[in-house]
Amino acid sequence: MEGVLNERTRTVHKKGVENPHSRSKCGATKGVSHDQIRAVRVERAVEDFDAHRCGRCFSDAGGY
Ligand SMILES: [Zn+2]
C-alpha cells in the first residue's frame, strides 16, 4: 500500500488520493514541510523507519 511518512513524528499515513495537496488521507501532513515527508510503502515505513500507523488513516491501527 502506498503511504506517506512523516519523518519527524515517525507516523505513516495513507496516501491522500482524494486531496493531493494534503498528501495524507487524514490531512495531518498538510502543514508539514516537504523535506519531512517521504513517499514510501506503508509496510516499509513500519519496518525500516520504525514508524507507527496513523489511527485516523488506518482503522485497524488501534489507539485513539
Ligand atoms: Zn493519517
N, CA, C, O and the ligand as a Tripos MOL2 file, in Angstrom:
@<TRIPOS>MOLECULE
protein
  257   255    65     0     0
PROTEIN
NO_CHARGES

@<TRIPOS>ATOM
      1 N           0.8440   -1.1990    0.0000 N.3       1 MET1
      2 CA          0.0000    0.0000    0.0000 C.3       1 MET1
      3 C           0.8790    1.2490    0.0000 C.2       1 MET1
      4 O           1.8200    1.3420    0.7890 O.2       1 MET1
      5 N           0.5920    2.1810   -0.8510 N.am      2 GLU2
      6 CA          1.3380    3.4240   -0.8980 C.3       2 GLU2
      7 C           0.9810    4.2980    0.3060 C.2       2 GLU2
      8 O          -0.1840    4.4140    0.6850 O.2       2 GLU2
      9 N           1.9960    4.9010    0.8860 N.am      3 GLY3
     10 CA          1.7520    5.7530    2.0400 C.3       3 GLY3
     11 C           2.6680    6.9540    2.0300 C.2       3 GLY3
     12 O           3.5080    7.1120    1.1450 O.2       3 GLY3
     13 N           2.4920    7.7970    3.0300 N.am      4 VAL4
     14 CA          3.3970    8.9250    3.2220 C.3       4 VAL4
     15 C           3.8830    8.9030    4.6690 C.2       4 VAL4
     16 O           3.0970    8.7520    5.6040 O.2       4 VAL4
     17 N           5.1790    9.0560    4.8280 N.am      5 LEU5
     18 CA          5.7780    9.0160    6.1480 C.3       5 LEU5
     19 C           6.1720   10.4220    6.5900 C.2       5 LEU5
     20 O           6.8520   11.1530    5.8690 O.2       5 LEU5
     21 N           5.7350   10.7750    7.7750 N.am      6 ASN6
     22 CA          6.2310   11.9980    8.4060 C.3       6 ASN6
     23 C           7.4640   11.5990    9.2040 C.2       6 ASN6
     24 O           7.3590   10.9270   10.2300 O.2       6 ASN6
     25 N           8.6210   12.0130    8.7320 N.am      7 GLU7
     26 CA          9.8630   11.5640    9.3650 C.3       7 GLU7
     27 C          10.0760   12.1930   10.7300 C.2       7 GLU7
     28 O          10.7910   11.6370   11.5630 O.2       7 GLU7
     29 N           9.4820   13.3130   10.9620 N.am      8 ARG8
     30 CA          9.6550   13.9920   12.2490 C.3       8 ARG8
     31 C           8.8880   13.2720   13.3580 C.2       8 ARG8
     32 O           9.4120   13.0520   14.4500 O.2       8 ARG8
     33 N           7.6550   12.9140   13.0650 N.am      9 THR9
     34 CA          6.8320   12.2520   14.0750 C.3       9 THR9
     35 C           6.8620   10.7370   13.9370 C.2       9 THR9
     36 O           6.3260   10.0150   14.7780 O.2       9 THR9
     37 N           7.4940   10.2640   12.8650 N.am     10 ARG10
     38 CA          7.5360    8.8250   12.5810 C.3      10 ARG10
     39 C           6.1380    8.2300   12.5420 C.2      10 ARG10
     40 O           5.8590    7.1900   13.1370 O.2      10 ARG10
     41 N           5.2790    8.9220   11.8250 N.am     11 THR11
     42 CA          3.9280    8.4340   11.6150 C.3      11 THR11
     43 C           3.7220    8.2110   10.1310 C.2      11 THR11
     44 O           4.0570    9.0680    9.3130 O.2      11 THR11
     45 N           3.1760    7.0710    9.7880 N.am     12 VAL12
     46 CA          2.9020    6.8020    8.3880 C.3      12 VAL12
     47 C           1.4000    6.8990    8.1440 C.2      12 VAL12
     48 O           0.5870    6.3790    8.9080 O.2      12 VAL12
     49 N           1.0640    7.5760    7.0640 N.am     13 HIS13
     50 CA         -0.3260    7.8170    6.7060 C.3      13 HIS13
     51 C          -0.6370    7.1510    5.3670 C.2      13 HIS13
     52 O           0.2540    6.8230    4.5840 O.2      13 HIS13
     53 N          -1.9120    6.9680    5.1410 N.am     14 LYS14
     54 CA         -2.3170    6.5640    3.8040 C.3      14 LYS14
     55 C          -2.1440    7.7300    2.8510 C.2      14 LYS14
     56 O          -2.3260    8.8910    3.2190 O.2      14 LYS14
     57 N          -1.7930    7.4020    1.6360 N.am     15 LYS15
     58 CA         -1.6300    8.4430    0.6350 C.3      15 LYS15
     59 C          -2.9820    9.0800    0.3300 C.2      15 LYS15
     60 O          -3.9800    8.3860    0.1380 O.2      15 LYS15
     61 N          -2.9980   10.4150    0.2880 N.am     16 GLY16
     62 CA         -4.2560   11.1290    0.0930 C.3      16 GLY16
     63 C          -4.6150   11.2710   -1.3570 C.2      16 GLY16
     64 O          -4.2500   12.2590   -1.9950 O.2      16 GLY16
     65 N          -5.3150   10.3170   -1.8840 N.am     17 VAL17
     66 CA         -5.6830   10.3730   -3.2990 C.3      17 VAL17
     67 C          -6.8230   11.3490   -3.5480 C.2      17 VAL17
     68 O          -6.9450   11.9220   -4.6310 O.2      17 VAL17
     69 N          -7.6520   11.5290   -2.5300 N.am     18 GLU18
     70 CA         -8.7940   12.4260   -2.7030 C.3      18 GLU18
     71 C          -8.3400   13.8740   -2.8010 C.2      18 GLU18
     72 O          -8.8800   14.6620   -3.5770 O.2      18 GLU18
     73 N          -7.3480   14.2030   -2.0070 N.am     19 ASN19
     74 CA         -6.8330   15.5670   -1.9820 C.3      19 ASN19
     75 C          -5.3060   15.5300   -2.0460 C.2      19 ASN19
     76 O          -4.6470   15.3880   -1.0160 O.2      19 ASN19
     77 N          -4.7550   15.6540   -3.2170 N.am     20 PRO20
     78 CA         -3.2970   15.5330   -3.3800 C.3      20 PRO20
     79 C          -2.5170   16.5640   -2.5860 C.2      20 PRO20
     80 O          -1.3620   16.3290   -2.2330 O.2      20 PRO20
     81 N          -3.1240   17.6880   -2.3050 N.am     21 HIS21
     82 CA         -2.4070   18.7470   -1.6020 C.3      21 HIS21
     83 C          -2.2090   18.4280   -0.1280 C.2      21 HIS21
     84 O          -1.2580   18.9060    0.4900 O.2      21 HIS21
     85 N          -3.0780   17.6430    0.4220 N.am     22 SER22
     86 CA         -2.9270   17.2760    1.8300 C.3      22 SER22
     87 C          -1.9570   16.1110    1.9890 C.2      22 SER22
     88 O          -1.4940   15.8300    3.0940 O.2      22 SER22
     89 N          -1.6520   15.4390    0.8900 N.am     23 ARG23
     90 CA         -0.7020   14.3250    0.8500 C.3      23 ARG23
     91 C          -1.1590   13.0940    1.6090 C.2      23 ARG23
     92 O          -1.0800   11.9860    1.0780 O.2      23 ARG23
     93 N          -1.6280   13.2520    2.8200 N.am     24 SER24
     94 CA         -2.1370   12.0920    3.5360 C.3      24 SER24
     95 C          -3.6580   12.0960    3.5390 C.2      24 SER24
     96 O          -4.2960   13.1330    3.3600 O.2      24 SER24
     97 N          -4.2130   10.9320    3.7440 N.am     25 LYS25
     98 CA         -5.6650   10.7820    3.7310 C.3      25 LYS25
     99 C          -6.3310   11.6240    4.8150 C.2      25 LYS25
    100 O          -7.3850   12.2190    4.5860 O.2      25 LYS25
    101 N          -5.7130   11.6740    5.9950 N.am     26 CYS26
    102 CA         -6.3260   12.3850    7.1150 C.3      26 CYS26
    103 C          -5.9970   13.8720    7.1060 C.2      26 CYS26
    104 O          -6.6110   14.6460    7.8410 O.2      26 CYS26
    105 N          -5.0290   14.2820    6.2790 N.am     27 GLY27
    106 CA         -4.6790   15.6940    6.2020 C.3      27 GLY27
    107 C          -3.6770   16.1480    7.2530 C.2      27 GLY27
    108 O          -3.3740   17.3370    7.3450 O.2      27 GLY27
    109 N          -3.1630   15.2210    8.0400 N.am     28 ALA28
    110 CA         -2.2630   15.5910    9.1340 C.3      28 ALA28
    111 C          -0.9310   16.1310    8.6450 C.2      28 ALA28
    112 O          -0.2310   16.8180    9.3890 O.2      28 ALA28
    113 N          -0.5700   15.8280    7.4010 N.am     29 THR29
    114 CA          0.7190   16.2730    6.8750 C.3      29 THR29
    115 C           0.6030   17.5860    6.1090 C.2      29 THR29
    116 O           1.5570   18.0300    5.4700 O.2      29 THR29
    117 N          -0.5520   18.1900    6.1810 N.am     30 LYS30
    118 CA         -0.8200   19.3910    5.3920 C.3      30 LYS30
    119 C           0.1780   20.5140    5.6760 C.2      30 LYS30
    120 O           0.6780   21.1480    4.7470 O.2      30 LYS30
    121 N           0.4690   20.7600    6.9540 N.am     31 GLY31
    122 CA          1.3520   21.8640    7.3140 C.3      31 GLY31
    123 C           2.8020   21.4700    7.5050 C.2      31 GLY31
    124 O           3.6200   22.2780    7.9440 O.2      31 GLY31
    125 N           3.1220   20.2260    7.1740 N.am     32 VAL32
    126 CA          4.4750   19.7350    7.3770 C.3      32 VAL32
    127 C           5.3180   20.0480    6.1500 C.2      32 VAL32
    128 O           4.8720   19.8690    5.0170 O.2      32 VAL32
    129 N           6.5330   20.5150    6.3820 N.am     33 SER33
    130 CA          7.3710   20.8910    5.2520 C.3      33 SER33
    131 C           7.7320   19.6730    4.4120 C.2      33 SER33
    132 O           7.7850   18.5440    4.8990 O.2      33 SER33
    133 N           7.9750   19.9390    3.1580 N.am     34 HIS34
    134 CA          8.1270   18.8680    2.1760 C.3      34 HIS34
    135 C           9.2960   17.9310    2.4990 C.2      34 HIS34
    136 O           9.2190   16.7340    2.2190 O.2      34 HIS34
    137 N          10.3630   18.4530    3.0770 N.am     35 ASP35
    138 CA         11.5310   17.6080    3.3270 C.3      35 ASP35
    139 C          11.3430   16.6630    4.4990 C.2      35 ASP35
    140 O          12.1980   15.8180    4.7630 O.2      35 ASP35
    141 N          10.2330   16.8020    5.2010 N.am     36 GLN36
    142 CA          9.9550   15.8710    6.2960 C.3      36 GLN36
    143 C           8.9840   14.7850    5.8870 C.2      36 GLN36
    144 O           8.6700   13.8830    6.6640 O.2      36 GLN36
    145 N           8.5090   14.8850    4.6440 N.am     37 ILE37
    146 CA          7.5410   13.9170    4.1450 C.3      37 ILE37
    147 C           8.2110   13.0210    3.1150 C.2      37 ILE37
    148 O           8.8840   13.4920    2.1990 O.2      37 ILE37
    149 N           8.0150   11.7490    3.2830 N.am     38 ARG38
    150 CA          8.6030   10.8010    2.3540 C.3      38 ARG38
    151 C           7.5050    9.8820    1.8240 C.2      38 ARG38
    152 O           6.7200    9.3260    2.5930 O.2      38 ARG38
    153 N           7.4630    9.7360    0.5310 N.am     39 ALA39
    154 CA          6.5270    8.7940   -0.0710 C.3      39 ALA39
    155 C           7.1370    7.4020   -0.0050 C.2      39 ALA39
    156 O           8.1900    7.1480   -0.5890 O.2      39 ALA39
    157 N           6.4860    6.5280    0.6900 N.am     40 VAL40
    158 CA          7.0430    5.2000    0.9270 C.3      40 VAL40
    159 C           5.8920    4.2230    1.1450 C.2      40 VAL40
    160 O           4.7990    4.6050    1.5630 O.2      40 VAL40
    161 N           6.1600    2.9710    0.8550 N.am     41 ARG41
    162 CA          5.1310    1.9770    1.1360 C.3      41 ARG41
    163 C           4.9290    1.8650    2.6450 C.2      41 ARG41
    164 O           5.8800    1.9490    3.4220 O.2      41 ARG41
    165 N           3.6790    1.6750    3.0400 N.am     42 VAL42
    166 CA          3.3350    1.6440    4.4560 C.3      42 VAL42
    167 C           4.1090    0.5560    5.1890 C.2      42 VAL42
    168 O           4.6330    0.7840    6.2790 O.2      42 VAL42
    169 N           4.1780   -0.6180    4.5900 N.am     43 GLU43
    170 CA          4.8590   -1.7400    5.2310 C.3      43 GLU43
    171 C           6.3350   -1.4320    5.4430 C.2      43 GLU43
    172 O           6.9230   -1.8070    6.4570 O.2      43 GLU43
    173 N           6.9240   -0.7420    4.4660 N.am     44 ARG44
    174 CA          8.3410   -0.4280    4.5490 C.3      44 ARG44
    175 C           8.6030    0.6500    5.6070 C.2      44 ARG44
    176 O           9.6170    0.6140    6.3040 O.2      44 ARG44
    177 N           7.6870    1.5960    5.7150 N.am     45 ALA45
    178 CA          7.8310    2.6420    6.7300 C.3      45 ALA45
    179 C           7.8470    2.0380    8.1280 C.2      45 ALA45
    180 O           8.6320    2.4420    8.9860 O.2      45 ALA45
    181 N           6.9740    1.0720    8.3370 N.am     46 VAL46
    182 CA          6.8870    0.4230    9.6470 C.3      46 VAL46
    183 C           8.1450   -0.3890    9.9290 C.2      46 VAL46
    184 O           8.6640   -0.3710   11.0450 O.2      46 VAL46
    185 N           8.6310   -1.0950    8.9240 N.am     47 GLU47
    186 CA          9.7760   -1.9840    9.1330 C.3      47 GLU47
    187 C          11.0970   -1.2200    9.1610 C.2      47 GLU47
    188 O          11.9240   -1.4480   10.0440 O.2      47 GLU47
    189 N          11.3000   -0.3250    8.2120 N.am     48 ASP48
    190 CA         12.6040    0.3300    8.0650 C.3      48 ASP48
    191 C          12.7490    1.5860    8.9220 C.2      48 ASP48
    192 O          13.8530    1.9220    9.3520 O.2      48 ASP48
    193 N          11.6430    2.2750    9.1690 N.am     49 PHE49
    194 CA         11.7260    3.5400    9.8870 C.3      49 PHE49
    195 C          11.1200    3.4460   11.2840 C.2      49 PHE49
    196 O          11.0790    4.4370   12.0140 O.2      49 PHE49
    197 N          10.6520    2.2590   11.6540 N.am     50 ASP50
    198 CA         10.0390    2.0630   12.9580 C.3      50 ASP50
    199 C           8.8930    3.0480   13.1730 C.2      50 ASP50
    200 O           8.6950    3.5550   14.2770 O.2      50 ASP50
    201 N           8.1560    3.3060   12.1220 N.am     51 ALA51
    202 CA          7.0410    4.2410   12.1940 C.3      51 ALA51
    203 C           5.7940    3.5370   12.7270 C.2      51 ALA51
    204 O           5.6630    2.3160   12.6420 O.2      51 ALA51
    205 N           4.9000    4.3260   13.2690 N.am     52 HIS52
    206 CA          3.6050    3.7730   13.6490 C.3      52 HIS52
    207 C           2.5370    4.3110   12.7060 C.2      52 HIS52
    208 O           2.6680    5.3900   12.1300 O.2      52 HIS52
    209 N           1.5010    3.5390   12.5730 N.am     53 ARG53
    210 CA          0.4660    3.8960   11.6110 C.3      53 ARG53
    211 C          -0.5320    4.8720   12.2250 C.2      53 ARG53
    212 O          -0.9280    4.7350   13.3830 O.2      53 ARG53
    213 N          -0.9210    5.8350   11.4440 N.am     54 CYS54
    214 CA         -1.8740    6.8540   11.8920 C.3      54 CYS54
    215 C          -3.2350    6.2220   12.1860 C.2      54 CYS54
    216 O          -3.7900    5.4980   11.3590 O.2      54 CYS54
    217 N          -3.7540    6.5060   13.3670 N.am     55 GLY55
    218 CA         -5.0300    5.9250   13.7640 C.3      55 GLY55
    219 C          -6.2110    6.4330   12.9560 C.2      55 GLY55
    220 O          -7.2540    5.7840   12.8840 O.2      55 GLY55
    221 N          -6.0380    7.5980   12.3480 N.am     56 ARG56
    222 CA         -7.1360    8.1450   11.5370 C.3      56 ARG56
    223 C          -7.1190    7.5900   10.1220 C.2      56 ARG56
    224 O          -8.1600    7.5100    9.4690 O.2      56 ARG56
    225 N          -5.9460    7.2090    9.6530 N.am     57 CYS57
    226 CA         -5.8570    6.6470    8.3080 C.3      57 CYS57
    227 C          -6.1030    5.1400    8.3090 C.2      57 CYS57
    228 O          -6.6150    4.5780    7.3420 O.2      57 CYS57
    229 N          -5.7270    4.5040    9.4110 N.am     58 PHE58
    230 CA         -5.8360    3.0440    9.4820 C.3      58 PHE58
    231 C          -6.7560    2.6800   10.6300 C.2      58 PHE58
    232 O          -6.4180    2.8660   11.7990 O.2      58 PHE58
    233 N          -7.9090    2.1660   10.2860 N.am     59 SER59
    234 CA         -8.8880    1.8560   11.3110 C.3      59 SER59
    235 C          -8.4530    0.6900   12.1760 C.2      59 SER59
    236 O          -8.9730    0.5000   13.2750 O.2      59 SER59
    237 N          -7.4900   -0.0990   11.6800 N.am     60 ASP60
    238 CA         -7.0380   -1.2660   12.4470 C.3      60 ASP60
    239 C          -5.7590   -0.9690   13.2420 C.2      60 ASP60
    240 O          -5.1560   -1.8740   13.8180 O.2      60 ASP60
    241 N          -5.3550    0.2980   13.2660 N.am     61 ALA61
    242 CA         -4.1000    0.6480   13.9290 C.3      61 ALA61
    243 C          -4.2510    0.6980   15.4380 C.2      61 ALA61
    244 O          -3.2530    0.6590   16.1580 O.2      61 ALA61
    245 N          -5.4560    0.7810   15.9230 N.am     62 GLY62
    246 CA         -5.6870    0.8330   17.3610 C.3      62 GLY62
    247 C          -5.3990    2.2150   17.9140 C.2      62 GLY62
    248 O          -5.1670    3.1620   17.1620 O.2      62 GLY62
    249 N          -5.4160    2.3220   19.2140 N.am     63 GLY63
    250 CA         -5.1590    3.6090   19.8520 C.3      63 GLY63
    251 C          -6.3080    4.5640   19.6560 C.2      63 GLY63
    252 O          -7.4470    4.1540   19.4340 O.2      63 GLY63
    253 N          -6.0040    5.8220   19.7400 N.am     64 TYR64
    254 CA         -7.0430    6.8400   19.6710 C.3      64 TYR64
    255 C          -6.9400    7.6510   18.3890 C.2      64 TYR64
    256 O          -7.7420    8.5580   18.1650 O.2      64 TYR64
    257 ZN         -3.1790    9.9300    8.9360 Zn       65 ZN65
@<TRIPOS>BOND
     1     1     2 1
     2     2     3 1
     3     3     4 2
     4     3     5 am
     5     5     6 1
     6     6     7 1
     7     7     8 2
     8     7     9 am
     9     9    10 1
    10    10    11 1
    11    11    12 2
    12    11    13 am
    13    13    14 1
    14    14    15 1
    15    15    16 2
    16    15    17 am
    17    17    18 1
    18    18    19 1
    19    19    20 2
    20    19    21 am
    21    21    22 1
    22    22    23 1
    23    23    24 2
    24    23    25 am
    25    25    26 1
    26    26    27 1
    27    27    28 2
    28    27    29 am
    29    29    30 1
    30    30    31 1
    31    31    32 2
    32    31    33 am
    33    33    34 1
    34    34    35 1
    35    35    36 2
    36    35    37 am
    37    37    38 1
    38    38    39 1
    39    39    40 2
    40    39    41 am
    41    41    42 1
    42    42    43 1
    43    43    44 2
    44    43    45 am
    45    45    46 1
    46    46    47 1
    47    47    48 2
    48    47    49 am
    49    49    50 1
    50    50    51 1
    51    51    52 2
    52    51    53 am
    53    53    54 1
    54    54    55 1
    55    55    56 2
    56    55    57 am
    57    57    58 1
    58    58    59 1
    59    59    60 2
    60    59    61 am
    61    61    62 1
    62    62    63 1
    63    63    64 2
    64    63    65 am
    65    65    66 1
    66    66    67 1
    67    67    68 2
    68    67    69 am
    69    69    70 1
    70    70    71 1
    71    71    72 2
    72    71    73 am
    73    73    74 1
    74    74    75 1
    75    75    76 2
    76    75    77 am
    77    77    78 1
    78    78    79 1
    79    79    80 2
    80    79    81 am
    81    81    82 1
    82    82    83 1
    83    83    84 2
    84    83    85 am
    85    85    86 1
    86    86    87 1
    87    87    88 2
    88    87    89 am
    89    89    90 1
    90    90    91 1
    91    91    92 2
    92    91    93 am
    93    93    94 1
    94    94    95 1
    95    95    96 2
    96    95    97 am
    97    97    98 1
    98    98    99 1
    99    99   100 2
   100    99   101 am
   101   101   102 1
   102   102   103 1
   103   103   104 2
   104   103   105 am
   105   105   106 1
   106   106   107 1
   107   107   108 2
   108   107   109 am
   109   109   110 1
   110   110   111 1
   111   111   112 2
   112   111   113 am
   113   113   114 1
   114   114   115 1
   115   115   116 2
   116   115   117 am
   117   117   118 1
   118   118   119 1
   119   119   120 2
   120   119   121 am
   121   121   122 1
   122   122   123 1
   123   123   124 2
   124   123   125 am
   125   125   126 1
   126   126   127 1
   127   127   128 2
   128   127   129 am
   129   129   130 1
   130   130   131 1
   131   131   132 2
   132   131   133 am
   133   133   134 1
   134   134   135 1
   135   135   136 2
   136   135   137 am
   137   137   138 1
   138   138   139 1
   139   139   140 2
   140   139   141 am
   141   141   142 1
   142   142   143 1
   143   143   144 2
   144   143   145 am
   145   145   146 1
   146   146   147 1
   147   147   148 2
   148   147   149 am
   149   149   150 1
   150   150   151 1
   151   151   152 2
   152   151   153 am
   153   153   154 1
   154   154   155 1
   155   155   156 2
   156   155   157 am
   157   157   158 1
   158   158   159 1
   159   159   160 2
   160   159   161 am
   161   161   162 1
   162   162   163 1
   163   163   164 2
   164   163   165 am
   165   165   166 1
   166   166   167 1
   167   167   168 2
   168   167   169 am
   169   169   170 1
   170   170   171 1
   171   171   172 2
   172   171   173 am
   173   173   174 1
   174   174   175 1
   175   175   176 2
   176   175   177 am
   177   177   178 1
   178   178   179 1
   179   179   180 2
   180   179   181 am
   181   181   182 1
   182   182   183 1
   183   183   184 2
   184   183   185 am
   185   185   186 1
   186   186   187 1
   187   187   188 2
   188   187   189 am
   189   189   190 1
   190   190   191 1
   191   191   192 2
   192   191   193 am
   193   193   194 1
   194   194   195 1
   195   195   196 2
   196   195   197 am
   197   197   198 1
   198   198   199 1
   199   199   200 2
   200   199   201 am
   201   201   202 1
   202   202   203 1
   203   203   204 2
   204   203   205 am
   205   205   206 1
   206   206   207 1
   207   207   208 2
   208   207   209 am
   209   209   210 1
   210   210   211 1
   211   211   212 2
   212   211   213 am
   213   213   214 1
   214   214   215 1
   215   215   216 2
   216   215   217 am
   217   217   218 1
   218   218   219 1
   219   219   220 2
   220   219   221 am
   221   221   222 1
   222   222   223 1
   223   223   224 2
   224   223   225 am
   225   225   226 1
   226   226   227 1
   227   227   228 2
   228   227   229 am
   229   229   230 1
   230   230   231 1
   231   231   232 2
   232   231   233 am
   233   233   234 1
   234   234   235 1
   235   235   236 2
   236   235   237 am
   237   237   238 1
   238   238   239 1
   239   239   240 2
   240   239   241 am
   241   241   242 1
   242   242   243 1
   243   243   244 2
   244   243   245 am
   245   245   246 1
   246   246   247 1
   247   247   248 2
   248   247   249 am
   249   249   250 1
   250   250   251 1
   251   251   252 2
   252   251   253 am
   253   253   254 1
   254   254   255 1
   255   255   256 2
@<TRIPOS>SUBSTRUCTURE
     1 MET1         2 RESIDUE 1 A MET
     2 GLU2         6 RESIDUE 1 A GLU
     3 GLY3        10 RESIDUE 1 A GLY
     4 VAL4        14 RESIDUE 1 A VAL
     5 LEU5        18 RESIDUE 1 A LEU
     6 ASN6        22 RESIDUE 1 A ASN
     7 GLU7        26 RESIDUE 1 A GLU
     8 ARG8        30 RESIDUE 1 A ARG
     9 THR9        34 RESIDUE 1 A THR
    10 ARG10       38 RESIDUE 1 A ARG
    11 THR11       42 RESIDUE 1 A THR
    12 VAL12       46 RESIDUE 1 A VAL
    13 HIS13       50 RESIDUE 1 A HIS
    14 LYS14       54 RESIDUE 1 A LYS
    15 LYS15       58 RESIDUE 1 A LYS
    16 GLY16       62 RESIDUE 1 A GLY
    17 VAL17       66 RESIDUE 1 A VAL
    18 GLU18       70 RESIDUE 1 A GLU
    19 ASN19       74 RESIDUE 1 A ASN
    20 PRO20       78 RESIDUE 1 A PRO
    21 HIS21       82 RESIDUE 1 A HIS
    22 SER22       86 RESIDUE 1 A SER
    23 ARG23       90 RESIDUE 1 A ARG
    24 SER24       94 RESIDUE 1 A SER
    25 LYS25       98 RESIDUE 1 A LYS
    26 CYS26      102 RESIDUE 1 A CYS
    27 GLY27      106 RESIDUE 1 A GLY
    28 ALA28      110 RESIDUE 1 A ALA
    29 THR29      114 RESIDUE 1 A THR
    30 LYS30      118 RESIDUE 1 A LYS
    31 GLY31      122 RESIDUE 1 A GLY
    32 VAL32      126 RESIDUE 1 A VAL
    33 SER33      130 RESIDUE 1 A SER
    34 HIS34      134 RESIDUE 1 A HIS
    35 ASP35      138 RESIDUE 1 A ASP
    36 GLN36      142 RESIDUE 1 A GLN
    37 ILE37      146 RESIDUE 1 A ILE
    38 ARG38      150 RESIDUE 1 A ARG
    39 ALA39      154 RESIDUE 1 A ALA
    40 VAL40      158 RESIDUE 1 A VAL
    41 ARG41      162 RESIDUE 1 A ARG
    42 VAL42      166 RESIDUE 1 A VAL
    43 GLU43      170 RESIDUE 1 A GLU
    44 ARG44      174 RESIDUE 1 A ARG
    45 ALA45      178 RESIDUE 1 A ALA
    46 VAL46      182 RESIDUE 1 A VAL
    47 GLU47      186 RESIDUE 1 A GLU
    48 ASP48      190 RESIDUE 1 A ASP
    49 PHE49      194 RESIDUE 1 A PHE
    50 ASP50      198 RESIDUE 1 A ASP
    51 ALA51      202 RESIDUE 1 A ALA
    52 HIS52      206 RESIDUE 1 A HIS
    53 ARG53      210 RESIDUE 1 A ARG
    54 CYS54      214 RESIDUE 1 A CYS
    55 GLY55      218 RESIDUE 1 A GLY
    56 ARG56      222 RESIDUE 1 A ARG
    57 CYS57      226 RESIDUE 1 A CYS
    58 PHE58      230 RESIDUE 1 A PHE
    59 SER59      234 RESIDUE 1 A SER
    60 ASP60      238 RESIDUE 1 A ASP
    61 ALA61      242 RESIDUE 1 A ALA
    62 GLY62      246 RESIDUE 1 A GLY
    63 GLY63      250 RESIDUE 1 A GLY
    64 TYR64      254 RESIDUE 1 A TYR
    65 ZN65       257 GROUP 0 **** ****
